[in-house]
Amino acid sequence: MSTRRALLLLHVAGAALLTFAVAGPARAQSTGIAACDDFLQKYDVCVTSKLPEAQRATYKAQLDQTRKAWLDMAKNPSAKSTMEQSCKQTTDAMKASLQSFGCSF
């Protein structure tokens, strides 16, 4: 496994753990938090248009897990208050990791 891919997987896994990810697709739904929705949309575009076909399924699954977790968290008023910052941190981490694929955030 390349270092770049390992770092990307680590960042996505970390984001999923930080948001108490649970498996399951939850595409195209809004979290109601601009920073989170912006990240999810840009990450989805990156995965579908820039990543090699052989890697897309893995990244799509991670995207679905993150989206589901964030949607669940957004339902909890006490968790929702911290999500804006968490989503911004996830965006910053992923921006660096995905830049090598030609993705822009």
Backbone torsions as a table, in degrees:
resi	resn	phi	psi	omega
1	MET	NA	134.3	-179.5
2	SER	-71.3	156.6	178.4
3	THR	-62.1	-41.8	179.7
4	ARG	-59.7	-46.2	-179.8
5	ARG	-67.3	-40.5	179.3
6	ALA	-61.9	-42.5	177.9
7	LEU	-64.9	-41.4	179.2
8	LEU	-63.2	-45.3	178.4
9	LEU	-62.5	-38.8	178.5
10	LEU	-63.6	-44.3	179.4
11	HIS	-63.1	-45.5	-179.1
12	VAL	-66.4	-42.4	178.2
13	ALA	-63.1	-40.4	178.0
14	GLY	-63.0	-43.0	178.1
15	ALA	-62.7	-40.5	179.2
16	ALA	-65.7	-42.6	178.2
17	LEU	-66.1	-41.1	179.5
18	LEU	-62.9	-27.4	-178.5
19	THR	-105.0	17.0	177.8
20	PHE	53.2	53.7	-174.8
21	ALA	-61.9	141.9	171.7
22	VAL	-129.9	146.9	-174.9
23	ALA	-69.0	152.2	174.5
24	GLY	135.3	138.4	-179.0
25	PRO	-73.4	143.9	178.2
26	ALA	-150.7	48.4	-173.3
27	ARG	-66.7	146.2	166.9
28	ALA	66.0	10.1	175.0
29	GLN	-93.1	145.4	179.8
30	SER	-87.9	140.4	174.3
31	THR	-81.9	-18.2	-175.5
32	GLY	85.7	5.1	179.9
33	ILE	-121.2	114.5	-171.8
34	ALA	-54.2	-45.5	-177.6
35	ALA	-63.2	-36.6	-179.7
36	CYS	-72.0	-47.2	-179.5
37	ASP	-63.4	-38.3	178.3
38	ASP	-62.5	-46.6	178.2
39	PHE	-60.3	-48.5	-177.0
40	LEU	-60.3	-40.6	-180.0
41	GLN	-67.1	-46.4	-178.8
42	LYS	-67.4	-38.3	177.9
43	TYR	-64.4	-42.1	179.1
44	ASP	-62.1	-44.9	178.1
45	VAL	-61.3	-43.4	179.5
46	CYS	-59.5	-50.0	-177.2
47	VAL	-61.9	-44.8	-174.9
48	THR	-77.8	-22.1	-175.6
49	SER	-113.7	-17.8	-173.1
50	LYS	-117.8	-32.5	-176.2
51	LEU	-76.6	149.0	176.2
52	PRO	-60.0	142.2	-177.5
53	GLU	-49.8	-40.7	-177.1
54	ALA	-64.0	-20.9	-178.0
55	GLN	-101.3	-11.0	-171.9
56	ARG	-62.5	-41.8	-176.6
57	ALA	-60.0	-41.4	179.2
58	THR	-62.2	-48.0	-178.0
59	TYR	-69.9	-34.6	176.3
60	LYS	-63.9	-41.6	178.7
61	ALA	-62.8	-41.2	178.1
62	GLN	-65.7	-39.1	176.7
63	LEU	-62.0	-45.3	179.5
64	ASP	-61.5	-40.4	178.4
65	GLN	-64.9	-43.5	179.8
66	THR	-65.3	-45.3	179.1
67	ARG	-59.4	-45.8	179.9
68	LYS	-60.9	-44.8	-179.9
69	ALA	-62.9	-43.7	-178.9
70	TRP	-68.2	-37.8	176.1
71	LEU	-62.0	-42.9	178.1
72	ASP	-64.5	-43.1	179.9
73	MET	-64.7	-36.7	-177.9
74	ALA	-64.8	-18.9	177.6
75	LYS	-77.7	-15.9	-177.9
76	ASN	-101.5	111.4	-176.4
77	PRO	-56.0	-36.3	-179.2
78	SER	-72.2	-33.1	177.5
79	ALA	-78.3	-36.0	-176.7
80	LYS	-59.0	-32.9	-177.7
81	SER	-65.9	-22.2	-179.9
82	THR	-100.4	-5.9	-173.1
83	MET	-69.5	-36.8	-178.9
84	GLU	-54.0	-49.6	-179.1
85	GLN	-67.1	-41.1	179.2
86	SER	-61.8	-42.3	179.5
87	CYS	-67.4	-36.9	176.5
88	LYS	-64.8	-39.6	178.1
89	GLN	-66.0	-40.4	177.7
90	THR	-63.1	-42.2	178.3
91	THR	-60.3	-46.6	179.9
92	ASP	-61.1	-42.2	-179.8
93	ALA	-66.1	-43.3	-177.0
94	MET	-75.0	-29.8	179.3
95	LYS	-55.7	-47.4	-179.9
96	ALA	-66.7	-41.6	-177.3
97	SER	-67.8	-36.1	-174.8
98	LEU	-92.7	-8.0	-179.2
99	GLN	-59.1	-36.0	-178.4
100	SER	-66.0	-18.6	176.2
101	PHE	-88.5	-4.2	-178.5
102	GLY	91.3	15.2	179.3
103	CYS	-86.2	146.2	177.1
104	SER	-128.2	141.6	-179.2
105	PHE	-121.7	NA	NA
